[in-house]
Amino acid sequence: MVGEAMEINVANIEKECSTLKKNIDSFYDNVLAIYNELNWVRGYWDDYHARLFFTSVNSEKTKVVNTYNELESMCNIYQSIVERYKSIGNKIHVNLEEKDNVLAKFNNFYDKISEIISSYNNLNLGFCAGTSIANRLNRQKQDLLKIKASLNVYKEKVKSTFEKIEEIERDINYKITNTSIEEIEEADINEFM
């Protein structure tokens, strides 16, 4: 069974990352504004309920700052994805489960070219030495030798790209697994009245 192909559109990820960054910055600015207002209110409200409320506010502020840090961490993961995949291309379509099949096809093609070159080597051109036919056959053989040499280069590039994508995906999975965003629950203000 063939696995699913991945499609990576670096430009879209970069755009979403930029939007996420703006939203995170806006979130943080709003949080700072709210806590500045609450600090101002603290000077005008001082009773038992106020002390409970401001203790709760400080606890919630810690959670909000943690959430901000977690969101920043997610944004950094997106930025890392963009930077690392951009070095491969802007739109990437790959099926990592097909890596071995793709490399095997390179090997098969290499073997076929080697067989053809061997056939050229076994040709007895003594009857037509120095003719245009012999020259054409020698050029074809040289062309096949160049293809054979370049085939190894391309195979190594493809293999390297597969390995780079696998490394990026492992790194992304590790980072995502170690990131969690704590849900902030709405406070019940009735307990402070």
N, C-alpha and C positions, 0 to 999 in steps of 0.2 A: 504494500500500500504506500502510495506516495503522500508525504506530509504536505502541509500547507506552506505555500510560498509567503514570504514576508515582503511587504511593500513599504518602503521607507521613503517618504517625501520630506527631504531635509528642509525645504523652503516652508512647508506647512508647519513642521515642528518648530522651526525658528520663529514663525509668526505667532504660533500658540504660546511659545515660551516668552516672547515679548509681551503678549497680552497678560499672561500669568504674572510676570514681573511687575507690570503696571498695577494689576489688581492687588498684589501683595503689598506693594508700596502704599497704595491707597488705603488698604486695610490697616496698615501700621499707622499711617497718619491719622486715620479716624480713631484708632485705639488711643493714641497719644492725646488727641483732643478730648476724648471722653474722660480719660484719667486726670487730665489737667482740670477739667470742669469738676470732677468729683473731689479733687484736692481743694478746690476753691470752696465747694459746699461744706467741706469738713470744718471750716472756720465758723460756719453759721449753724451747725447742728451738733449738739453735744448732749446726748443722753444715753441711756442704756441701749436703746434700739440703734442709735448711731454707731455705738462701739461695735455692736454685732454686725451692722451693715458694712462698716469700713474694714472689719476683719475679713468679712466675706469678699469685699472688693479686692483686698490685697491677695487673697487666695486665688480669686478669679484672674487677677492681673498676671499672676505667675503662669496660670494655664494658658492665657492668651499669648503671653510672650513665648511660651513653649510651642504653641500652635504656629506663631509667626516663624519661629526658628525651623519648625518642621516643614512649613510651606517654602521657606527659603531653600531648604535642603532638596525638596522636590524640584524647585526651579533650577537648582544647580545640576540635578540629574538631567533635566531637559537640555540645559546648556552643554553638558558633557556629551549627550547624544548628538547634538547638532555639530559640535566641534569634531567629534571622532568620525561620524558618518560623512561629514562634508569632505574629508580627505579621500573618501572612496568615490563619492559622486553626489549629485543633487537628487536623483531619483534612483532608488535601488530596488530591484526585484530579485529576490533570491530564495531558494529553498535549501536550507542547510542540510536537510536529510538527504539531498541528492548529491552531496559533495563527492562521495565515493564513486557514484555512477558517472558524474561529469569527468572526474580524473581518470576513471577507467576508459572512458571514450577517447580521451587524449592518448592514453597508452595504446588502445586498439588502433587508432589512426597512425600513431608512431610506428607500430609494428607493420601495418599495411604499407606505409611508405618505405620502410626498411626492406620489405619483401620486393617491392617494385624496384628499388635501387639494386638489390641483389640480382634481379632479373636483368637489369641493364648491365651489371658487371659481368654476367654470364654470356652476354651477347658476343658472338664472334663477328667482329666488323672487318676482318681481314679482306673480305671480298669487295668491300666498298670503302676502304681506308682512304681518307683525304677527300671524299666526295661530300656533297651537301647533305646527304642522308646521314652519314657518320657524324658530321658536325652538328646537325640538328639533334640527333640522339644524345650526343655528349652535352649539348646545352640543356636538353630536357633533364638529363641526369643531374647536372649541376643545379638546376632549378629545384629538383626534388631534394638534393642535399641541403640547399638553403631553407626549404620548407621544413625539413626534418630538424635543422638546428633551431629555427625560430619557434617550432612547435614546443620544444622543451622550455624555451623562455616564456611563452604564453601559458603553458601548463603551470609553471612555477608562480606566475603572476596570479592566475586564477586560484591556485592552492593558497597562496599568501592572502588573497582577498577573503576567501572562505575562512581562514584561520583568524584574520583580523575581525571579521564580523562575529565569529564565535566568541572571541575574547571580549568584544564590546557587549554582546548579549549577556555573557556571564557576569561582567562588571555591573551592568544595569540591573540584572536580577539580584545580585548581592546588595547593591545600594537600595533597591526598592524593598527588599526583604528586611533590611535594617532600618527602614523608615516607617513610622506610623504617625498618623495624625489623630490626636486625641479629640474626641467630640466634646465641644463645650455646650453644656446644658443651660437652658434659660433659667435664671434665678427666680425664685418665688418671692416677690417683694412683700407678700402678706406677713411673712415672719419678721419683718423689720418695722412693722406698724403697731 
